Amino acid sequence: PTDVNWGGKVHGGTVMKWIDEAAFVCASRYCGKDTVAVFSGGVRFYRPLLIGDLVEVEARLVYTGTKGMHVAVHVRSGDPKGHELNLTTYCLTVMVARDGSGAAVPIPQWVPASEEDRRLHAHVRELLEIRGRAPGNRLPNHLL
């Protein structure tokens, strides 16, 4: 009951929590360290999640800087009796690896392997360039 509104749809904040948790698992598994979200952008809610829907949250690494990892998260949902899940939400989250004291630490560079990986990697580079030109909206160099 706490995850849905009066209209029977899942709260956007609940979906964002799932996105954050999936990005954390993806980034932490990649680098073998604790990670924390430092930026989430491009959040797009395409359609509502309804009570009783089956929900799939997919997170994949698409870019790394020296300490930051860009994780694309897709949320899909649909009728559990059906065979199709539709995209409901998308978000790009930047996670940073950290040590026991909370300081950001270097991570291994990720190299795109497939054509789709290369397309996603190039897309993130374009976003970083756009963000770099926006006044007051620049990410620190270690995330680039």
Phi, psi and chi 1 to 4 in degrees:
 res  aa     phi    psi   chi1   chi2   chi3   chi4
   1 PRO       -  -29.8  -19.8   26.0      -      -
   2 THR   -77.9  -10.9   59.9      -      -      -
   3 ASP   -93.1   -7.6  -68.3  -18.1      -      -
   4 VAL  -123.5  155.5  -64.7      -      -      -
   5 ASN   -94.3 -176.4   61.5   28.1      -      -
   6 TRP   -65.7  -20.6  -67.7  106.0      -      -
   7 GLY   -87.3    2.9      -      -      -      -
   8 GLY    81.8   19.9      -      -      -      -
   9 LYS  -113.5  146.6  -63.3  168.0 -178.0   70.8
  10 VAL   -68.5  135.8  176.0      -      -      -
  11 HIS   -59.4  140.4  -70.9  -67.9      -      -
  12 GLY   -58.4  -35.9      -      -      -      -
  13 GLY   -64.4  -33.8      -      -      -      -
  14 THR   -66.8  -43.1  -61.0      -      -      -
  15 VAL   -62.8  -41.1  176.6      -      -      -
  16 MET   -62.6  -35.7  -71.8  -61.1  -59.9      -
  17 LYS   -62.6  -44.1  177.8 -177.8  173.4 -144.9
  18 TRP   -62.7  -39.8  -62.8  -21.7      -      -
  19 ILE   -61.7  -46.2  -72.3  170.2      -      -
  20 ASP   -61.7  -43.2 -175.4   60.2      -      -
  21 GLU   -65.1  -41.2  -69.2  169.2  -16.0      -
  22 ALA   -67.0  -41.4      -      -      -      -
  23 ALA   -63.6  -39.8      -      -      -      -
  24 PHE   -59.7  -48.5  166.7   79.8      -      -
  25 VAL   -63.0  -45.6  170.5      -      -      -
  26 CYS   -60.1  -51.2  177.9      -      -      -
  27 ALA   -67.3  -42.8      -      -      -      -
  28 SER   -65.6  -39.5  -65.6      -      -      -
  29 ARG   -66.2  -36.9  -71.8 -165.1   63.6  178.1
  30 TYR   -64.8  -49.2  171.1   74.3      -      -
  31 CYS   -95.8  -11.0   68.6      -      -      -
  32 GLY    72.0   22.0      -      -      -      -
  33 LYS  -133.9  167.7  -59.1 -177.8 -177.2  -39.7
  34 ASP   -68.2  143.5 -171.3   28.1      -      -
  35 THR  -132.6  161.5   62.0      -      -      -
  36 VAL  -141.9  144.8   63.0      -      -      -
  37 ALA   -75.4  133.4      -      -      -      -
  38 VAL  -117.7  -11.5  -64.3      -      -      -
  39 PHE  -162.1  137.2  176.1   85.3      -      -
  40 SER  -133.6  129.0  -72.3      -      -      -
  41 GLY  -144.9  168.8      -      -      -      -
  42 GLY    64.4   26.5      -      -      -      -
  43 VAL   -66.1  126.7  179.8      -      -      -
  44 ARG  -132.2  118.8  178.7   70.7 -166.8  -98.4
  45 PHE   -96.6  108.0  -66.3   94.1      -      -
  46 TYR   -83.3  -39.6  -65.4  102.0      -      -
  47 ARG  -155.9  157.7   60.3  175.5   46.1  107.7
  48 PRO   -74.5  153.6   23.4  -29.2      -      -
  49 LEU   -92.4  129.4  -72.5  148.2      -      -
  50 LEU  -102.3  156.4  -54.7  175.3      -      -
  51 ILE   -55.6  131.7  -67.7  175.0      -      -
  52 GLY    91.3   -9.5      -      -      -      -
  53 ASP   -66.1  147.3  -83.3   -1.5      -      -
  54 LEU   -80.8  133.9  174.7   65.9      -      -
  55 VAL  -121.6  135.2  179.0      -      -      -
  56 GLU  -122.1  128.9  172.5 -174.1   83.6      -
  57 VAL  -117.8  117.6 -178.2      -      -      -
  58 GLU  -115.7  125.9  174.9 -165.8   21.7      -
  59 ALA  -120.5  136.2      -      -      -      -
  60 ARG  -142.9  141.7   69.8 -172.0  -77.4 -176.4
  61 LEU   -70.7  133.4 -171.9   65.9      -      -
  62 VAL  -126.9  -10.1  -66.5      -      -      -
  63 TYR  -169.1  146.5 -178.2   85.4      -      -
  64 THR  -130.5  144.5   55.7      -      -      -
  65 GLY  -102.4 -154.1      -      -      -      -
  66 THR   -77.0  -30.9   56.2      -      -      -
  67 LYS  -130.8  -13.6  -62.7  177.5 -176.6  173.7
  68 GLY  -106.3  147.4      -      -      -      -
  69 MET  -124.8  127.1  -65.4  157.4  -82.6      -
  70 HIS   -92.7  124.9  -69.6   65.1      -      -
  71 VAL  -121.2  121.9  178.8      -      -      -
  72 ALA   -89.0  130.6      -      -      -      -
  73 VAL  -122.9  126.6 -177.7      -      -      -
  74 HIS  -113.6  132.2  -67.6   88.1      -      -
  75 VAL  -112.7  127.2 -179.8      -      -      -
  76 ARG  -123.8  151.5  -63.7  174.7 -175.5   88.1
  77 SER  -150.6  163.6   69.7      -      -      -
  78 GLY   179.5  179.3      -      -      -      -
  79 ASP   -67.1  126.8 -174.7  -26.8      -      -
  80 PRO   -64.2  -17.7   17.7  -24.7      -      -
  81 LYS   -88.1  -10.2  -64.4  179.3  -72.5  -58.9
  82 GLY   -92.5 -175.3      -      -      -      -
  83 HIS  -116.0    1.8  -62.6  -74.3      -      -
  84 GLU  -122.9  134.0 -172.3  175.2  -33.4      -
  85 LEU  -112.6  134.9  -63.7  178.7      -      -
  86 ASN  -106.8  145.6  -63.5  -58.2      -      -
  87 LEU   -63.7  125.2 -177.7   63.2      -      -
  88 THR  -110.9  -34.3   58.5      -      -      -
  89 THR  -148.3  146.3  -48.4      -      -      -
  90 TYR  -134.3  146.9  169.3   81.0      -      -
  91 CYS  -155.8  146.1 -178.0      -      -      -
  92 LEU  -111.8  120.8 -175.2   63.9      -      -
  93 THR  -118.4  138.2  -61.5      -      -      -
  94 VAL  -103.2  123.8  178.7      -      -      -
  95 MET  -112.2  145.4  -55.1  -65.9  -70.0      -
  96 VAL  -120.4  135.0  170.8      -      -      -
  97 ALA   -77.5  146.8      -      -      -      -
  98 ARG  -142.5  157.1   58.9 -173.4 -175.4  165.8
  99 ASP   -91.0 -173.9   62.6   16.5      -      -
 100 GLY   -59.9  -27.0      -      -      -      -
 101 SER   -90.0   -2.3   68.3      -      -      -
 102 GLY    94.8   -0.4      -      -      -      -
 103 ALA   -77.1  141.9      -      -      -      -
 104 ALA   -65.1  139.3      -      -      -      -
 105 VAL  -128.6  154.4  -63.7      -      -      -
 106 PRO   -63.1  152.9  -18.5   28.9      -      -
 107 ILE  -128.6  159.8   55.1  161.7      -      -
 108 PRO   -67.7  145.8   -3.1    8.5      -      -
 109 GLN   -72.1  136.9 -178.6 -178.3    7.8      -
 110 TRP   -94.5  134.0  175.4   76.2      -      -
 111 VAL  -114.8  122.7  178.5      -      -      -
 112 PRO   -60.4  136.3  -12.1   20.1      -      -
 113 ALA  -104.1  -41.1      -      -      -      -
 114 SER  -102.4  170.1   68.9      -      -      -
 115 GLU   -62.4  -39.6 -174.9   57.1   38.1      -
 116 GLU   -64.0  -41.4 -176.4  177.8    7.9      -
 117 ASP   -58.6  -43.2  -73.7  -14.6      -      -
 118 ARG   -65.3  -39.1  -74.3 -172.6  -78.3  -78.8
 119 ARG   -63.9  -45.6  -81.0 -165.1  -50.6  -87.3
 120 LEU   -64.4  -41.2  -69.4  167.4      -      -
 121 HIS   -60.1  -46.0 -173.7  -90.6      -      -
 122 ALA   -64.3  -38.3      -      -      -      -
 123 HIS   -61.4  -43.6  175.5   66.2      -      -
 124 VAL   -64.6  -40.1  171.4      -      -      -
 125 ARG   -58.9  -41.3  -72.5  -65.8  -47.6  158.9
 126 GLU   -62.7  -43.7  -69.8  171.4   10.3      -
 127 LEU   -61.9  -41.2  -68.2  174.8      -      -
 128 LEU   -63.1  -39.0  -73.0  169.0      -      -
 129 GLU   -64.8  -42.6  -70.8  175.4   22.5      -
 130 ILE   -62.8  -46.9  -68.5  166.9      -      -
 131 ARG   -61.4  -37.1  -84.3 -169.9 -140.4  128.2
 132 GLY   -64.6  -27.3      -      -      -      -
 133 ARG   -87.3  -15.9  -67.9 -169.3  -60.3 -100.5
 134 ALA   -80.0  125.6      -      -      -      -
 135 PRO   -59.6  131.6  -12.7   20.2      -      -
 136 GLY    70.4   10.5      -      -      -      -
 137 ASN  -124.6   29.7 -162.3   19.8      -      -
 138 ARG   -91.0  131.8  179.1  126.7  163.0   69.8
 139 LEU   -78.7  149.8  -72.6  174.3      -      -
 140 PRO   -59.2  150.4  -19.7   28.9      -      -
 141 ASN   -55.4  -34.6  -74.5  -24.4      -      -
 142 HIS   -68.8  -12.2   67.0  -87.2      -      -
 143 LEU   -92.2  -12.9  -61.3  178.9      -      -
 144 LEU   -78.5      -  -57.9  176.8      -      -
